[in-house]
Amino acid sequence: MTDTTTQSETEAPRKRKRWVFRGAAILLGLLVVVGLELLCRLLGWGVPALADDPYVGFAEVTPLFEQQGDVYEIAPARLKFFAAESFPAVKPDNQSRIFVLGGSTVQGRPYSIETTFGTWLELGLQADNPQQSWDVVNCGGLSYASYRLVPILEEVLTYHPDLIVLCTGHNEFLEDRSYDHLKPDSSFERISMNLSASSHLFHLMRHAMGSMKAPQKPKPQLKGEVDAILDYNDSLRAYHRDDEWRQQIVAHFEFNLRRMLELCRRHNVPVILIRPPSNLADSPPFKSEVSEKLSPKQASEIRRLMNTARENYRENLSASIAALEKAVLIDPRYALAWYELGQCYLTRKRNHEAKQAFLQAREEDVCPLRIVSELEDVILRVARETKTSLLDAYELLEERSRSGMLDSQWLADHVHPTVAGHQLMAEALQKKMSEINLCVYEQDSSEREQVWKAHLQSLDSHYFFKGQETLNSLRGWAAGRADGPPAAERFPHRVESHNSSRPKEFQLLKEKPDVSEKKK
C-alpha cells in the first residue's frame, strides 16, 4: 500500500512537468511566429498583395472618378451603375470627407442618393457640427458585390478620406462565376487565403511555397462592369440550388471583406461596417426548389399539403399550419412552404416561430437576392475579430418594427430601406461616428430634424413618382422578367445543367398569401 501511494505521488509531479513542458513549447512556438511576423512587418517582407484576388479577375478596371476642372466626378461611362456624384479635387482644410461604398442600398434604390442614409448623414453632421465642413460621397453601385468594391476602395483611399462606410452582402450571388480553379476546395485553403490578406509571414511563406508548385488553372475573368444574371430575360431558370458554389461565395466574401479592412488599416482610415437589412415578412422567396433527395411520391405529397394549406387559409388556419408543418418536415429545403408557414404563424401572433420560418425561407431561397446567414455571420465575426466599428442595420430596423421582424414598414422591397429607414440608419451612423470621436451627436437634435424636414420638402413629386416606377421595375427584375436577351442563351450551362428528370418544382408565389382568418 505504501509503495503504491509513493508511486502515485511520484507520478503526479511528472505528469504536471510534462504538461508544463508541452505548454511552454507551444507558447515558445507562438512567440517565435509572432516575432517573425513583427520582423517581416518591420523589414517590409511579405507585404500581402491586397490587389490580387485569387478567386476572380477583371478584364479591365477603370477609375470611378475623373477630374473635371477643380472637382472629381463619377466618370460618364460608369453612370449606368452609379448616380452622379462629385467632390472637390483639393480637399478644404476644415472638411471631413466620408466615402460610402456598397450596392443599390447605398445608392438609395428605388429612389436615389437624395434620400439615402449618406445624404441624411451629411445633413445631420452639418447640423450638429456646424464648425466643420462635411462631404459624404456616395459610391453605391447597382448590383455591385464585395469583389467589385475593392478597386473602388483602393481608388478612394487616394482621395484623403476621414472615414469609410462599407455596406455590402446582398449582391454576392448576382454574377455567374466559377471557382473550379481552386478545387479541390478545403477549409485550409479558405483559411490560408484569409490569412494572406493580413499576415506578412504567412503571405511570404505561401508565396515561396506557391513558386514551387505546378501552375494552377487561370482564374475566371469578369467583365469590367456587372453582368448580372437577372439582367437577362427568364433569368430564374439559371438559378438552382448549389451548396458548393454557395460555400465558395461565402469564402470569397470573407476574403474581400478582410482585404478591404486591411487596406483601410494600412492607410490609417477608420471604417464603419454595416450589416445590411433584409425583408423577412413581406418578401417571399424568389425561387423555390424541392430537395433533390425527394422521391416523386414525396414531392407529390408536398404538393397535396401545400394545396390543403391554401384551401384552408381563410376558414381553418389550424389545418393550414398542420399541413405546412408536415410539408417542411418532409422537405426542410422547400423555401415557399417555410414562407407560407411563417405567414400563418404571424396571423396567429406566434411571432417568434414566424420569424424562424421566415429566416428559413430566406436561407433556402434558390435565388438569394437577400444576404444569407453565412454572410451575416462573416460580417459580425470579422468586425469582432478586427475590432471594426459595426452598425447592425438589420437589428436597428427590426427593433423598430411593429411585428418584431423586418417588413415593409422600414423596407420598400426585399432589401432597400424606405426614406424613414435611411434616416434611422443615418442617425445611428452619426452616433457610431461620435463613439470613435469623429463628430458630435446630439440625441434630440432639433436642428437635425429641421434640416431633414426642409430637405425632404425640397424634393418634388416627380422624384417620388420616378422612385415608384423604379420599384415596379425592380420587382419585375427580381422575378426574372428583365428586358435583356434570354438567359438560356447567355448562361446555357446554368439553364441546361438542371436535371429535368427531377420532380417538377412548385410554382412561385407571386404575392404574399392572404392567410387572415375569416372572423366567425
N, C-alpha and C positions, 0 to 999 in steps of 0.2 A: 504493500500500500504506500509505503514511504517512497519507494523507488518510482512508482507511477506518478505520485504527486510531484516529485522532484523533476521528472522528465517533462511533465505538463508545464511546470513553472519555467523550465528552461526553454521550452518550445515557443511559448507566448512572446518573449522578447525577440526571438529570432524572426518570427512572423512580422512583428512590428518593424524590425530593422529592414526586412525585405520590402515591405510596403513603403517605408520611408525612402529607401534607396530607389525604388521604381518611381515614386512621386518626384524625387529630386531629379532623376534622369529625364522625366517628361518635362519638368519645369526648365531644366537646363536647355533641352531641345527647343522649347518655345522661346526662351531668351535668345538663343542663337538665331532663330528665324526672325525675331523682332529686330535684333541687332543688324542682321543682314539687310532687312527691309529699310531700316533707317540709313544704313550706309549707301544703299542703292539710291535712295532719295537725295542724300547729301551730295553724292557724286554725279547725279543725273543719269544713272544707268537704268535701263529697262523702263523708260517712260512709256506708259501704256499708249498705244496708238488709238486714241479715242475716236478718230475719224473713220476707223476701219470697222465696219460691221461684218462679222463673219457669216451672218445669216443671209443678207441680201446686199446687192449693189444697185447703183443707179446709172442709167445710160448717160445722163447728164445732170449736173447740178448748177443752177443759175441763181444769182443773188435775188433775194426777195425785194430788196430796196435798191433804188437807183437815185443818185444825187441829181437834183434838178435845181440849179442855182444854189440858194442857201438852205435848201431843205432836202431831206431824203423822202422819197415817195415809193409806195408799192409799185413795182415795175409793171407797165401796162400788160405784158404777157402773162402776169400772174393774177390779173383781176378776175379771171374766171373762177378762181378758187378763194380769193381774198377780197375783202372790202377795201375801198380806197382809204388810205391812212398815210400820215406823214409826221415828221418831227424835224426840228432844226438840225442842220448839219453840224453847227457849232453849239455845243451844249452850254446854255446860260449858267453863270456861276451859282445862282441861287435855285437851280432847278433840280428836282429829283425825278429821275426817268425810270419808268417801270415798263417792262415788256411782258405781255400776257400771251402765252403760247398754248395752242390746243387746236381743237377741231371746230365744228359748227356751233357747239355750245359756247365757246369763247367768242365766236363771231356774232352770236346773238340770234341765230335762226329760231323761229321763222321770220324774225324782223332783221335788224342789222345792228351795227355797233352803237347806234344812238341809244339803244336801251339795254345794252349788255352790262354785265357786272363791272367790266373795266371802266365804262363811262361813268356809272354811278359812283365807282370808287374814286375816280379823278375829281368829280364834283364834291364828294364828301370830304376828301382830303383837303381840297382848297377851302372848303367852308370851315373846317376845324383847325386848319393850319395856314391861315392867310399870309403869314410872313414868308412862306415858302412857295415856289412855283412848282406845279406838279404836271407831269406829262405821262399818261398811261397809254402805251402804244399797243394796239390790237393786232396780234399776229395769229388770228384764228383762221385756219384753212379748211374749207369744206372737205369732208371725208379724210382728213389728214390723221394718220396713225402715228404712233410714237417714233417709228423709224424714220418718218419724213420730217419730224420736228428737229432731229439732231442737227442737220445742216443749217436750219434756221437759227437754232440756238448758237451755234458756232459763229454765225454772222452777227447776231445782235449783241453778242458779248464784246464785239469790237466797237460798239456804239456807246460805251461808258454807262451801262445800266446801273441803277442803285438797287434794283430788285428784279427777280424773275418770278413770275407766277406761272405755274405749269398745271394744266388741266387736260388730262388725256386718259384714254381707256375704252372709249366707245367704238372706235373705228378699226380695231385690230383685225377684224375678220372681213373687211371690205374688199381687199385686193387678192387676186389669185397669185399665189406664190408657192414654191415647193422648197422643202428642206431636205431633199434627198441627198444633197451633197454632204450633209452632216451625219448620215447614217453610217454605222449603227448608233442610234442615239443612246445616251446613257446619262444617269444623274451626274456622274463625274464630269462629263463633257459640259453639261449645263453649269455646274459649279465652277469649272475652270474658266469658262467664258465670263462669268460674273466677276470672278477674282481678277481676271485680266483687265477688267475695266478700271481697277483702282490700285492693285498691288504691283509695285515696281519689280520686286523679286520674282513673283510668280510669272509676270509678263516676260522677264528676262529668261527664266528657265524654260517657259513654254516656247518662246521664240527659238532658243537653242535646240530644244528637242524637235521642234517642228521642222527645222532646217535639215534634220537627218531623216525625216520621213519621206515617203513617196508622195508626189504631188496629189492633192485631193481634187475632186470634181470641182469645176468652177461654180461659184455661187450664182444664183439667178440674178439677172439684171432687170430692174423695173424701169418703167418709163420715167421721164423727168417729172411728169405730173401724174396725179392719181388716175388710175384706170380701174374704177370700182366695178365690181360685178353687177351691182344694182343699176348701173348706168345703161345697162342693156335690157332689151325687152324680154319679158317672160323669164326674168333672171332667177326667180326662186327655184327653177329647175336645176340650177347649177349648185344649189346648196343641199348637202346631205350630211348626215352625222359622220364625223371623222374625229374620233377621240385622240388619235396620234397627232394629227395636224393641230388640234387644239392645244395639246401639251407643248408642242413646239412653238406655237404662237405665244403662249404664256412665258416660256423661257426667253424668247426673243424680246418680249415686252420688258421683262425684268432686266435683261442685259442693257437695253437702251435707257431705261429709267435710271439705273445706276450710272450709266455712262454720262447722262445729262447732268446728274447731280455732281458727279466728279468734275465735269467741265466747269460748272459754276464754282465749285470749291477752289479749283486752281486759279480762277480769275478773282477769287475773294468776293463773289457776288452772292448775297443771300437768296434763298429760294423759299417760296411757299408752294407746297404741293397740294393739289385739290383732288379729293376723291369725288368724282362726278356723280350726280344724282341720276336715278333711272326710275321710270314709272312702273309700278307693280300692279296696282289695282285696275287701272284704266288702259292697259296695253296688253292685248292678247299676244301670244307668241306669233311670230311672223311665219313660221313654218313648223309643222309637227310631223314626226315620222314615228311609226311603230317600231319597236325594237327588232333588230334582225334575228334575235333569238326566238321570236314568237313563231308558233305554228299557225297555219291558216285557220285552224279551229279556234285558237286563242284570239287571233285578230278578229274573227267573226264575232266572238263573244264580246270583245270590247266595243265593236260597232253596235251590238244589241244593247249593251249597258249605256252607251252614250245616247242612243235613241230613247231609251227608257227614261234617262235623266231629263232630257229635253221635253219629253211629253208631260212630265210631272212638275216642271218648274213653277207653274202658277197655282196648281191645285194641291200638290203634295210634295213639298220641298224635302221632307224627310226621306221619301222614296228616291228622290234625285240624289241626295247626299249618299245614301246607301249604295246606289248604283255606281256613282263615281268613285267611291272608296274602293269598291270591288275592282273597278277598271284600273286604278293606279296600283293595286296590288298585283294584278296580272301583268301590267306593263308600267313600271315606275318611270319609264323614259318617254312616255307619250305626253308632251307638253300641254296640249289642249285640254286633256282630262284634268290635269292639275289646275289649270286656269279656271275652268268652269266650277271645279270643286271649291276653289278659293272664293268665287263669287257667291256660291251657296252659303259657305261659312260666313261671309261678310254680311249677307242678308240676315242671318241668324245671330249677328253680333258676336260671333266667335272669332274675334279679330286676330288673336294670336295664331290660331290654326289657319285663318285666311292668309295671313302674311307668309307663313311657312309654305302654303300651297302655291302662292304667287311666286315666291322665290324659286320654288322647284320648277315652276313653269318657265321662268326666265332661264334657269340653268339648262333645261332640256330643249330650249328653242334651237332648232336646227339652223336658223338664220339669225345668229346672235348680233343684233344691232344695238343691244344694251350691254354694258360692261358685265362680264360674268364674275362669279365669286372668286375664281382663282386670280383674276387680275386685280380685284379689290384687295385680296389678301396680300398680293405683291406690293401694292401701294402702301398699305398700312405697315407691313413688315419692313420694307425698305426705308420708309420715313422714320420708323422707330430705330432701326439699326444705324442709320446715317445721321440721326438727330436732326432731321429736317422738319421745319415747321409745317404742320398739316392742317388744312381746313377740310373737315369732313362735311361736304355739302349735302351728301346723302342723309346723314344724321341730322344736320341742321334743318333741312326742309321736312324731314319725317317728323321731327318733334313738333312742328307747327301744323301738321296735317290733322284734320278732324278725325279721320278714320284710324290714325295711328300708323299709317303706312303711306308711302308716296303715291299720289294720284294726280288728277287733273287740276286740283286746287293750286298746285305750285309748278306743274309741268304741262306745257302746251300740247305735247305729244309723248312719245316714248322716252325721250331724253332731254328735250330742250325746255329750260325753265321759262315760266311766264315772266312778264315785266316785274311783277312783285317778287318772284323767286330770285331774279337777278339782283334786285335791291337788297334782299336779305343776304345774299352771298357777298355783295359789296360791303355791307356794314360789317359782316363777320371778318372779311379780309382786312378791313381797316383796323379792326380790333386786334387781329393777328399781327399786323404791322406794328401796332403800338407795343405789343408784348416783346418784340425784338428791337424796340427803341428806334423805329424808323419814322414815327409820326405820333401825333396826339389823337386820341379817340375820345370823343365826348359821348357818354352813354345816351343822354337825351339831348341831342343837338337840334335846337330849333332852326339854326342856320342851315344845317344839312337838309332838314325837312323842307324848308322854304326853297332852297336851291333845286332840290329834286322836283318839287312841285312845279316850279317855273319851267324847268327843262322839259318835263312831261307835257306841259301845256303848249310849249313851243312847237311840238310835233303835230303836223296837220293830219287830218283824217286819212289822206292818201297813204301816209306811212303805214298806218294800221290796216288799211284795206289791202295794200300790197302784201303785208305780212300774212293776212288770212289766205290770200291767193297762194303764197309760198307754202303755207301749212298744208293746203289741199294737195299741192304738187308733191310735197314731202310724203304725204300719206300714200299717194299713188306710187311714188318711187320705192318706198319701203315695202309695198305689196308686190314689187316686181314688174310694175307697169310703166317703166321709163320709155322714152321715145327713141332710144338708141337701136342699133341693129339687134337681131335676135341673139340671145345669149348662147344658143346652141351652135351658132357659127363662130363666136369669139372664144367660147370655152367648151369645145366638143368633148374634151377629156373629162370635164366635170359632169356634163349632162349625160354622156353615154356610159360613163363608168358605173352609174347606178344600176343595180341588179333589178331588172324589170320583172324577174320571177318572184320577187317579194310580194307579200300581200299588199294590195292597193292602199296607199296612205289615205288617211282621212282628209276630208275637205277642210280647209282652214275656216275658222270662224271670222267672218268679215267685220262684225261689230260685237260689242260687248253683249252677252246674252242677257235677256231680261229674266232675272231669277227672283224678282219680287213676288212674294207670296200674295195670293188673292185674299183680301180681307173677308173673313167669314162672319 
